């Protein structure tokens, strides 16, 4: 395959010089902190969100809320102990028995360890760790009377933009005992109900095979299965089944697409919007066109830093409908038979063939780092030494999104065709400074680079007439994804893969639906990030209505948002800062003025029968002059506090009471 294997016993220097870290053991997360800038790894940060059975169930249930019919391809799943009350209410009787058998699996289990079937609620209550309980598929499709599942291999070459390929072959893993629906006598028969290869190979009835084509034995090939199914039910049925399998794989990964993107950028130090890439090594062609490459790191290493080969297990029911069982991000690549070696070697070799690796990656990174350090110091890079690199390595690594050899060739073809034979030597001389070279050639020959790129775009568009690359499939419509074209040629045209995302050919019409699903997943992920990172008061709708500042996510300040102090009270992020509202007292109404006038005359506020003839009535004679003066003074002070006292016209009429002896 052209690769040199460096095991863990090698020296530290040899381990750091390798191009790819291939990890087959768990946990994987620890290796992301050790990876060097020029290295790639066969895992994506965040892929555990579908590799773990509980997280897979949560992700698919989230998507099912928005696309109920499209996400009906997995069995009903309950997370134990979280969903104990729900499953008891829906599936179990008062006696704790269920008519529907459940298959219970540990969250992080593998190779069939800890899996059992049950109809008793007590078995679920007694679990000590996190498990999932799935409804058992009672009507599986059978081969030779035995239950089976399919091991599907899916290659993910990039998450920004997302690109997925489905291997056209795979493994069919059969049980070693004839299938009978679960009952009280066979519930514990693991070789009848579980299709795990590690369980059935220990059975006395296991059938090995030396057939490289996988047409017999307890492990067969998917190519044989589709051919057999076509003979049994017709080619249309087998083709439709394979298309649905690919659709399931895409929808499963789309459920965590925003998580993959966020964690990939966080792990490898990339920015999702690529702001500042001009300073971090954006190629000159990208600067000239004004576009940004989101899949390029600051270390000038081409292509994605991660790739993954997923092992997706699918089961077929009697209605030829596929059901997703689980996703393995650490599928076994052991080759215990000629069939294993034939299939798995093609899966790995073709996956490695599209990685943009070269022996000079470490030296390229070192040169770029030295160039940046020298640039910060204000020095010159004209005499920076460059390590010799073979010509065939240059041709595969001198471009970022645009093939530099093609650019230089087009410039010389137009203005100096006699120098075409010097292109390789020129690129060898200026290895590491191709951007500067293209800029100088453009200045010398006064050729707008945009015109050259337009021609390259037109040449590429001619290749898309047969559905090889769809413009709308790329992340932006402004640029052609050269990596996608190269991968398509290597994996689809010259290999054994089908591209399932972005869809092409007959499946091109699915793109709009996939984009809607991706949007739904992004909205849910954004909501979850706000829930986890924003203060609680910002999430309450009745308080958010009175908020005039934009809510920052992850504690980061946006250009259009306020500073941290504007939206958070020091000392407690859960308390909203209360405004001190000054109450404005309104001037008295006409009714209040009339009531005050009645009080000034010595009458009750409620006494409205006041005229000039009864001013000296007996009611007033019982009111002391002092009490009346205090009441008048209190009202006067109150009116003086009003905003506009001048509107109140009150005339205080002194009353002199004279008592005379009646005649």
Legacy VTK file of the C-alpha trace (Angstrom):
# vtk DataFile Version 3.0
C-alpha trace
ASCII
DATASET POLYDATA
POINTS 663 float
0.000 0.000 0.000
3.023 2.284 0.133
2.822 2.959 3.884
5.332 2.234 6.613
3.911 0.929 9.879
5.268 2.508 13.059
4.130 0.715 16.216
4.011 2.024 19.759
7.419 0.497 20.550
9.131 2.881 18.116
11.091 5.868 19.345
9.331 9.124 20.099
10.973 10.784 17.118
9.660 8.106 14.759
6.177 8.334 16.231
6.115 12.109 15.770
7.228 11.815 12.164
4.322 9.580 11.118
1.521 11.037 9.002
-1.500 9.121 10.295
-2.532 7.957 13.747
-4.686 4.856 13.343
-6.450 4.141 16.639
-8.343 0.893 17.210
-8.632 1.040 20.987
-10.821 3.000 23.365
-10.800 5.693 24.662
-9.964 7.744 21.600
-10.327 11.201 23.124
-6.893 11.152 24.772
-5.160 10.919 21.377
-6.577 14.241 20.179
-4.361 16.072 22.678
-1.238 14.283 21.407
-1.701 14.729 17.665
0.864 16.907 15.904
-0.087 19.679 13.459
1.053 17.667 10.422
-0.726 14.449 11.427
-4.174 13.033 10.714
-6.248 10.670 12.826
-8.865 8.086 11.872
-11.525 9.499 14.209
-13.614 12.654 14.429
-14.031 14.432 17.741
-17.701 14.096 18.658
-18.380 10.863 16.764
-18.975 9.222 20.148
-22.397 10.897 20.108
-23.647 8.160 17.809
-21.185 5.441 18.839
-22.620 5.339 22.355
-26.010 3.627 22.364
-27.659 6.138 24.700
-26.442 9.152 22.754
-27.450 7.544 19.482
-30.977 7.090 20.839
-31.104 10.702 22.035
-29.830 12.072 18.725
-32.289 10.065 16.640
-35.214 10.882 18.927
-34.372 14.564 18.605
-34.454 14.306 14.824
-37.652 12.268 14.927
-39.464 15.202 16.524
-38.949 17.182 13.340
-39.026 14.342 10.795
-41.184 11.579 12.225
-41.578 9.504 9.064
-37.983 9.886 7.875
-36.550 8.781 11.243
-38.681 5.672 11.746
-35.805 3.351 10.842
-34.649 2.457 14.373
-36.433 0.411 17.065
-38.098 2.181 19.959
-35.342 2.683 22.514
-35.516 3.443 26.240
-32.565 4.579 28.314
-32.359 2.731 31.622
-32.631 3.871 34.411
-33.707 7.284 33.107
-36.820 6.001 31.310
-37.883 3.336 33.813
-41.165 5.057 34.611
-41.969 5.614 30.927
-41.267 2.050 29.821
-43.210 0.672 32.786
-46.273 2.708 31.885
-46.152 1.965 28.137
-44.977 -1.639 27.907
-45.487 -3.476 31.176
-48.598 -4.614 32.982
-49.278 -4.175 36.684
-47.680 -7.540 37.319
-44.432 -6.369 35.691
-44.731 -8.517 32.568
-44.565 -7.432 28.929
-45.961 -9.071 25.818
-43.190 -7.489 23.733
-39.672 -8.797 24.435
-36.918 -6.226 24.892
-33.257 -6.622 24.010
-31.135 -4.904 26.661
-27.607 -3.692 25.914
-24.994 -1.880 28.045
-24.276 1.640 26.874
-20.576 1.155 26.172
-20.591 -2.586 25.525
-19.117 -4.351 22.518
-18.815 -7.867 21.058
-22.150 -8.894 22.560
-21.036 -8.599 26.183
-23.863 -7.926 28.644
-26.721 -8.292 26.117
-29.851 -10.199 27.134
-33.559 -10.524 26.292
-36.291 -9.972 28.859
-40.023 -9.555 29.391
-39.725 -8.799 33.119
-39.640 -5.264 34.457
-37.703 -6.488 37.473
-34.720 -7.250 35.243
-34.590 -3.605 34.198
-34.909 -2.332 37.771
-31.955 -4.431 38.912
-29.506 -2.964 36.373
-26.561 -1.280 38.078
-25.284 0.762 35.104
-26.675 2.632 32.114
-28.297 0.403 29.499
-30.671 0.744 26.575
-33.772 -1.393 26.114
-34.908 -1.770 22.497
-38.033 -3.419 21.190
-37.048 -6.759 19.712
-37.654 -7.197 15.959
-39.956 -10.212 15.888
-40.070 -10.633 12.100
-36.457 -10.601 10.836
-35.674 -11.646 7.287
-33.949 -15.030 7.330
-31.196 -16.716 5.344
-31.365 -20.501 5.522
-33.817 -20.067 8.398
-31.318 -18.032 10.466
-31.322 -14.472 11.655
-28.612 -12.123 10.318
-27.485 -8.517 10.169
-25.389 -6.427 7.782
-22.110 -4.724 8.669
-22.022 -1.575 6.531
-18.783 0.411 6.076
-19.130 4.187 5.711
-16.165 6.467 5.067
-16.391 10.068 6.320
-13.578 12.076 4.746
-14.544 15.527 5.995
-17.030 17.242 8.288
-16.547 20.766 6.908
-18.041 20.315 4.409
-19.518 16.921 5.198
-18.605 14.172 2.715
-19.627 10.529 3.132
-19.044 7.420 1.033
-20.724 4.016 1.255
-18.625 0.929 0.557
-20.385 -1.241 -2.008
-19.590 -4.448 -0.147
-19.621 -5.556 3.472
-20.316 -8.479 5.753
-23.427 -10.552 6.397
-23.214 -12.099 9.868
-25.526 -15.039 10.520
-26.637 -16.677 13.722
-25.633 -20.292 14.124
-29.048 -21.593 15.223
-32.384 -21.536 13.389
-34.602 -18.652 14.428
-37.670 -19.142 16.628
-39.594 -16.237 18.098
-38.563 -15.534 21.701
-40.408 -17.574 24.301
-39.853 -18.735 27.839
-37.612 -21.617 26.725
-35.267 -19.879 24.254
-34.902 -16.347 25.634
-31.385 -17.151 26.831
-30.243 -18.728 23.552
-27.730 -16.086 22.460
-26.687 -17.892 19.254
-30.294 -17.759 18.059
-31.125 -14.118 18.813
-27.764 -12.270 18.719
-25.901 -11.808 15.443
-22.598 -10.707 16.991
-19.754 -12.560 15.292
-17.728 -12.828 18.509
-20.611 -14.820 20.069
-21.490 -17.110 17.176
-17.927 -18.083 16.305
-17.717 -19.855 19.671
-20.681 -22.054 18.753
-20.142 -25.650 17.683
-22.402 -24.987 14.708
-20.303 -22.113 13.371
-19.463 -22.611 9.686
-16.178 -21.199 8.502
-15.462 -20.641 4.840
-12.470 -20.090 2.619
-14.655 -18.617 -0.108
-13.251 -15.159 -0.911
-16.556 -14.199 -2.546
-18.489 -14.904 0.658
-21.156 -17.200 -0.736
-21.282 -19.708 2.123
-20.649 -20.109 5.839
-21.741 -18.109 8.880
-20.145 -14.943 7.472
-20.890 -13.864 3.924
-20.522 -10.788 1.737
-23.124 -8.123 1.076
-22.374 -8.420 -2.640
-23.489 -12.051 -2.464
-26.541 -11.109 -0.374
-27.763 -8.439 -2.826
-27.289 -10.842 -5.712
-29.163 -13.587 -3.838
-31.949 -11.146 -2.889
-32.206 -10.007 -6.489
-32.702 -13.608 -7.583
-35.299 -14.173 -4.867
-37.349 -10.965 -5.077
-36.067 -9.061 -8.095
-33.385 -6.480 -8.801
-35.702 -3.561 -8.027
-36.156 -4.784 -4.465
-32.426 -5.230 -3.858
-31.581 -1.841 -5.389
-34.242 -0.123 -3.298
-32.962 -1.823 -0.144
-29.381 -0.694 -0.774
-30.553 2.875 -1.440
-32.469 2.878 1.864
-29.388 1.594 3.696
-27.352 4.505 2.357
-30.143 6.910 3.316
-30.102 5.579 6.891
-26.340 6.131 7.115
-26.659 9.754 5.972
-29.537 10.576 8.324
-27.701 9.036 11.266
-24.588 11.177 10.777
-26.656 14.299 10.015
-28.172 14.052 13.491
-24.774 15.034 14.961
-23.382 17.096 12.057
-23.251 20.401 14.031
-21.575 18.635 16.961
-18.930 17.156 14.655
-18.270 20.571 13.157
-18.002 22.384 16.490
-15.770 19.822 18.173
-13.575 19.449 15.087
-12.887 23.191 15.045
-12.358 23.245 18.796
-9.917 20.323 18.741
-7.784 21.409 15.806
-7.879 25.145 16.428
-9.983 26.074 13.417
-12.538 28.833 13.162
-15.988 28.015 11.844
-16.118 31.283 9.939
-12.390 31.351 9.116
-12.000 34.965 10.182
-8.381 35.928 10.223
-7.292 33.214 7.833
-5.530 35.818 5.750
-2.991 36.096 8.538
-2.957 32.378 9.257
-1.864 31.272 5.838
-4.827 31.646 3.491
-3.563 30.994 0.035
-3.135 33.939 -2.266
-5.770 32.666 -4.695
-8.345 32.605 -1.901
-7.464 36.149 -0.830
-7.744 37.379 -4.399
-11.164 35.798 -4.877
-12.362 36.955 -1.488
-13.423 33.494 -0.426
-12.437 31.519 2.640
-11.571 27.886 3.062
-13.101 26.511 6.241
-11.268 23.206 6.102
-7.764 24.586 6.191
-5.718 24.803 9.352
-3.218 27.432 10.311
-0.449 24.892 9.726
-0.824 24.732 5.942
-1.599 21.008 6.021
-3.991 20.187 3.208
-7.310 18.433 3.608
-9.171 17.326 6.685
-7.231 16.476 9.830
-9.705 13.691 10.595
-11.345 10.847 8.720
-13.363 7.899 9.941
-14.442 4.447 8.816
-17.700 3.620 10.594
-19.159 0.148 10.989
-22.953 0.515 10.911
-25.076 -2.511 11.792
-28.410 -2.856 9.974
-31.056 -5.576 10.270
-33.656 -6.414 7.609
-37.218 -7.413 8.516
-39.576 -9.658 6.579
-40.941 -6.616 4.727
-37.415 -5.885 3.366
-37.235 -2.781 5.518
-33.825 -1.915 7.048
-33.539 -1.086 10.751
-30.548 0.645 12.333
-29.146 -1.391 15.227
-25.998 0.499 16.266
-22.971 2.463 15.053
-19.376 1.380 15.706
-16.612 3.977 15.494
-14.081 1.236 16.310
-15.100 -1.548 13.915
-12.945 -4.656 13.922
-10.516 -4.974 11.023
-9.278 -8.409 11.997
-8.793 -10.691 9.010
-9.603 -14.182 10.191
-10.754 -15.408 6.801
-10.105 -14.701 3.109
-13.439 -12.875 2.970
-12.414 -10.538 5.809
-9.106 -9.780 4.152
-10.703 -9.142 0.763
-13.302 -6.682 2.051
-11.453 -4.927 4.851
-8.244 -4.422 2.874
-10.179 -2.592 0.163
-12.032 -0.515 2.730
-8.796 0.688 4.336
-6.555 1.009 1.280
-9.058 3.079 -0.693
-9.752 5.266 2.342
-6.044 5.991 2.767
-5.647 6.729 -0.939
-7.618 9.988 -0.713
-5.705 11.414 2.245
-3.462 14.310 1.252
-0.378 13.025 3.020
3.242 13.334 1.955
6.599 12.560 3.598
7.313 16.293 3.514
4.348 17.302 5.731
6.456 17.730 8.844
9.091 19.721 6.978
6.398 21.860 5.350
4.970 22.676 8.749
8.444 23.500 10.094
9.118 25.836 7.162
5.821 27.628 7.622
6.430 28.089 11.322
9.888 29.502 10.680
8.507 31.779 8.001
5.835 33.120 10.353
8.320 33.648 13.170
10.682 35.460 10.838
7.830 37.528 9.482
6.826 38.607 12.976
10.436 39.593 13.630
10.448 41.745 10.499
13.047 39.638 8.670
13.246 38.502 5.079
12.283 35.078 3.768
14.200 35.283 0.535
17.069 33.112 1.748
15.095 30.693 3.941
16.506 27.185 3.315
14.103 24.643 1.931
14.554 20.896 2.252
14.668 19.027 -1.050
11.384 17.381 -1.972
10.699 14.912 -4.746
8.691 16.164 -7.702
5.843 13.683 -7.290
5.331 14.909 -3.708
5.102 18.523 -4.838
2.362 17.834 -7.336
0.026 16.488 -4.659
0.700 19.059 -1.931
1.404 22.508 -3.433
-2.210 23.580 -3.618
-4.868 24.577 -1.175
-8.238 24.161 -2.808
-6.697 25.210 -6.146
-3.983 23.191 -7.813
-0.936 25.434 -7.900
0.641 23.485 -10.719
-2.368 24.152 -12.921
-2.301 27.852 -12.041
1.378 28.272 -12.881
0.966 26.183 -16.031
-1.942 28.314 -17.252
0.030 31.517 -16.660
3.043 30.244 -18.599
0.858 28.725 -21.333
-0.614 32.147 -22.068
2.455 34.354 -21.757
5.609 32.191 -21.812
4.925 28.729 -23.295
8.662 28.167 -23.776
9.002 27.939 -19.974
6.475 25.182 -19.468
9.192 22.573 -19.055
10.534 24.539 -16.092
7.327 24.397 -14.014
8.395 21.425 -11.887
11.837 22.873 -11.216
10.325 26.250 -10.376
7.883 24.757 -7.899
10.724 22.711 -6.435
12.781 25.849 -5.927
9.962 27.791 -4.293
8.490 24.881 -2.342
6.654 26.361 0.630
6.236 29.766 -1.054
3.826 28.910 -3.845
1.469 31.756 -2.911
4.279 34.274 -3.299
5.271 32.680 -6.606
1.776 32.953 -8.094
1.539 36.557 -6.938
4.849 37.478 -8.569
3.919 35.729 -11.825
0.649 37.595 -11.943
2.396 40.910 -11.361
4.962 40.109 -14.028
2.543 39.058 -16.737
-0.325 41.330 -15.592
-2.787 38.500 -15.743
-5.834 38.787 -13.441
-5.965 35.669 -11.346
-9.759 35.808 -11.218
-9.867 35.174 -14.970
-7.688 32.073 -14.593
-9.841 30.762 -11.764
-12.957 31.368 -13.858
-11.509 29.147 -16.572
-10.675 26.479 -13.979
-14.238 26.721 -12.717
-15.641 26.303 -16.227
-13.434 23.259 -16.827
-14.661 21.717 -13.599
-18.295 22.455 -14.381
-18.007 20.409 -17.563
-17.286 17.400 -15.344
-20.522 17.904 -13.406
-22.889 17.225 -16.284
-23.132 13.560 -15.313
-23.722 14.375 -11.654
-20.095 13.953 -10.575
-20.149 17.153 -8.553
-23.170 19.320 -7.878
-22.581 22.980 -7.226
-25.312 23.124 -4.648
-23.785 20.176 -2.795
-20.749 22.185 -1.788
-20.796 24.356 1.286
-20.805 27.537 -0.786
-21.753 28.095 -4.381
-18.801 30.388 -4.936
-16.079 27.787 -5.242
-15.558 24.343 -6.680
-14.534 21.753 -4.112
-11.456 20.244 -5.723
-11.091 17.745 -2.864
-14.558 16.389 -3.625
-13.629 15.882 -7.280
-10.409 14.072 -6.392
-12.169 11.886 -3.836
-14.938 11.053 -6.288
-12.429 9.959 -8.898
-10.410 7.841 -6.459
-13.269 6.296 -4.470
-16.185 6.088 -6.910
-14.737 5.953 -10.400
-11.642 3.933 -9.525
-12.758 2.335 -6.253
-15.603 0.483 -4.591
-17.428 3.331 -2.882
-20.628 5.266 -3.616
-20.925 8.879 -2.548
-24.002 9.259 -0.377
-23.436 12.806 0.886
-23.606 15.210 -0.823
-25.972 13.065 -2.902
-25.318 12.779 -6.609
-26.756 10.995 -9.591
-30.198 9.509 -8.972
-30.160 10.568 -5.312
-29.523 14.216 -6.086
-33.144 15.112 -5.280
-32.586 14.172 -1.628
-30.310 17.153 -1.058
-33.119 19.566 -0.112
-34.429 17.154 2.538
-30.943 16.562 3.916
-30.383 20.304 4.222
-33.634 20.667 6.165
-32.519 17.903 8.507
-29.148 19.568 8.985
-30.893 22.855 9.768
-33.089 21.145 12.360
-30.030 19.585 14.001
-28.203 22.938 14.028
-31.128 24.738 15.650
-31.376 22.088 18.349
-27.631 22.192 18.971
-27.666 25.980 19.258
-30.512 25.778 21.753
-28.579 23.228 23.793
-25.456 25.396 23.785
-27.435 28.373 25.056
-29.026 26.212 27.715
-25.627 25.033 28.938
-23.690 28.295 28.709
-26.108 31.217 29.122
-27.386 32.531 32.464
-30.782 31.168 33.376
-32.565 34.506 33.294
-31.686 34.914 29.618
-33.600 31.749 28.810
-36.868 32.876 30.368
-39.137 34.263 27.699
-40.914 36.810 29.893
-37.567 38.346 30.888
-35.963 37.998 27.462
-38.644 40.316 26.041
-37.271 43.180 28.129
-33.656 42.461 27.111
-32.149 44.886 24.610
-28.779 43.173 24.192
-27.872 40.117 22.179
-27.328 36.941 24.183
-23.711 35.769 23.809
-23.047 32.038 23.361
-20.237 30.182 25.137
-19.347 33.352 27.028
-17.945 34.977 23.882
-18.680 38.539 22.906
-19.993 39.219 19.425
-19.376 42.379 17.462
-23.011 43.431 17.777
-23.492 42.339 21.381
-22.814 44.126 24.625
-19.945 43.458 26.962
-20.025 40.853 29.663
-20.879 43.408 32.318
-23.999 44.512 30.470
-25.713 41.131 30.661
-24.332 39.644 33.870
-24.520 40.837 37.458
-21.189 40.470 39.237
-21.219 37.636 41.731
-24.360 35.862 40.496
-25.113 35.061 36.857
-28.640 33.894 37.701
-29.987 37.235 38.943
-31.149 39.906 36.558
-30.186 43.446 37.430
-33.358 45.295 38.468
-33.923 48.820 37.256
-34.877 51.439 39.833
-38.095 52.930 38.521
-39.072 56.401 39.777
-42.824 56.682 40.209
-44.286 59.856 38.766
-47.292 61.217 40.687
-49.989 62.618 38.454
-51.815 65.892 39.235
-55.234 65.516 40.953
-58.290 65.004 38.824
-61.380 67.192 38.836
-63.085 64.745 41.170
-60.216 64.977 43.644
-60.313 68.761 43.504
-64.043 68.824 44.258
-63.552 66.421 47.157
-60.818 68.665 48.576
-63.079 71.660 48.239
-65.793 69.879 50.225
-63.256 69.057 52.917
-62.185 72.696 53.068
-65.773 73.689 53.756
-66.022 71.274 56.623
-68.078 68.590 54.971
-67.499 64.908 54.392
-65.804 63.852 51.182
-68.831 61.742 50.276
-71.337 64.549 50.986
-72.179 65.980 47.600
-75.172 68.112 48.680
-73.276 71.304 49.309
-74.597 74.770 48.564
-74.281 78.237 50.041
-77.350 77.928 52.280
-76.065 75.147 54.467
-72.500 76.289 54.993
-73.141 76.830 58.662
-75.066 73.617 59.152
-74.798 71.492 62.200
-72.326 69.092 60.554
-69.655 71.751 60.452
-70.231 72.783 64.020
-68.798 69.489 65.293
-65.495 69.856 63.392
-62.803 71.502 65.403
-60.972 74.346 63.766
-57.606 72.742 64.564
-58.498 69.432 62.964
-59.742 71.190 59.874
-56.548 73.219 59.629
-54.410 70.073 59.873
-56.423 68.393 57.129
-56.103 71.434 54.885
-52.345 71.607 55.508
-51.908 67.945 54.691
-53.756 68.298 51.406
-51.768 71.422 50.523
-48.456 69.644 51.061
-49.637 66.757 48.937
-50.658 69.000 46.064
-47.365 70.879 46.179
-45.552 67.614 45.406
-47.416 67.216 42.134
-45.646 67.771 38.791
-47.777 70.701 37.760
-49.249 72.414 40.794
-50.211 75.430 38.770
-53.103 73.479 37.272
-54.722 73.110 40.672
-56.734 76.107 41.537
-57.908 75.825 45.083
-59.269 78.673 47.102
-59.191 78.190 50.804
-62.232 79.925 52.293
-61.917 80.600 55.999
-65.093 79.908 57.860
-65.975 81.882 60.945
-68.707 80.225 62.869
-70.931 82.421 65.020
-73.349 80.864 67.394
-76.382 82.894 68.390
-79.089 82.088 70.789
-82.267 81.242 68.933
-85.106 83.650 69.578
LINES 1 664
663 0 1 2 3 4 5 6 7 8 9 10 11 12 13 14 15 16 17 18 19 20 21 22 23 24 25 26 27 28 29 30 31 32 33 34 35 36 37 38 39 40 41 42 43 44 45 46 47 48 49 50 51 52 53 54 55 56 57 58 59 60 61 62 63 64 65 66 67 68 69 70 71 72 73 74 75 76 77 78 79 80 81 82 83 84 85 86 87 88 89 90 91 92 93 94 95 96 97 98 99 100 101 102 103 104 105 106 107 108 109 110 111 112 113 114 115 116 117 118 119 120 121 122 123 124 125 126 127 128 129 130 131 132 133 134 135 136 137 138 139 140 141 142 143 144 145 146 147 148 149 150 151 152 153 154 155 156 157 158 159 160 161 162 163 164 165 166 167 168 169 170 171 172 173 174 175 176 177 178 179 180 181 182 183 184 185 186 187 188 189 190 191 192 193 194 195 196 197 198 199 200 201 202 203 204 205 206 207 208 209 210 211 212 213 214 215 216 217 218 219 220 221 222 223 224 225 226 227 228 229 230 231 232 233 234 235 236 237 238 239 240 241 242 243 244 245 246 247 248 249 250 251 252 253 254 255 256 257 258 259 260 261 262 263 264 265 266 267 268 269 270 271 272 273 274 275 276 277 278 279 280 281 282 283 284 285 286 287 288 289 290 291 292 293 294 295 296 297 298 299 300 301 302 303 304 305 306 307 308 309 310 311 312 313 314 315 316 317 318 319 320 321 322 323 324 325 326 327 328 329 330 331 332 333 334 335 336 337 338 339 340 341 342 343 344 345 346 347 348 349 350 351 352 353 354 355 356 357 358 359 360 361 362 363 364 365 366 367 368 369 370 371 372 373 374 375 376 377 378 379 380 381 382 383 384 385 386 387 388 389 390 391 392 393 394 395 396 397 398 399 400 401 402 403 404 405 406 407 408 409 410 411 412 413 414 415 416 417 418 419 420 421 422 423 424 425 426 427 428 429 430 431 432 433 434 435 436 437 438 439 440 441 442 443 444 445 446 447 448 449 450 451 452 453 454 455 456 457 458 459 460 461 462 463 464 465 466 467 468 469 470 471 472 473 474 475 476 477 478 479 480 481 482 483 484 485 486 487 488 489 490 491 492 493 494 495 496 497 498 499 500 501 502 503 504 505 506 507 508 509 510 511 512 513 514 515 516 517 518 519 520 521 522 523 524 525 526 527 528 529 530 531 532 533 534 535 536 537 538 539 540 541 542 543 544 545 546 547 548 549 550 551 552 553 554 555 556 557 558 559 560 561 562 563 564 565 566 567 568 569 570 571 572 573 574 575 576 577 578 579 580 581 582 583 584 585 586 587 588 589 590 591 592 593 594 595 596 597 598 599 600 601 602 603 604 605 606 607 608 609 610 611 612 613 614 615 616 617 618 619 620 621 622 623 624 625 626 627 628 629 630 631 632 633 634 635 636 637 638 639 640 641 642 643 644 645 646 647 648 649 650 651 652 653 654 655 656 657 658 659 660 661 662
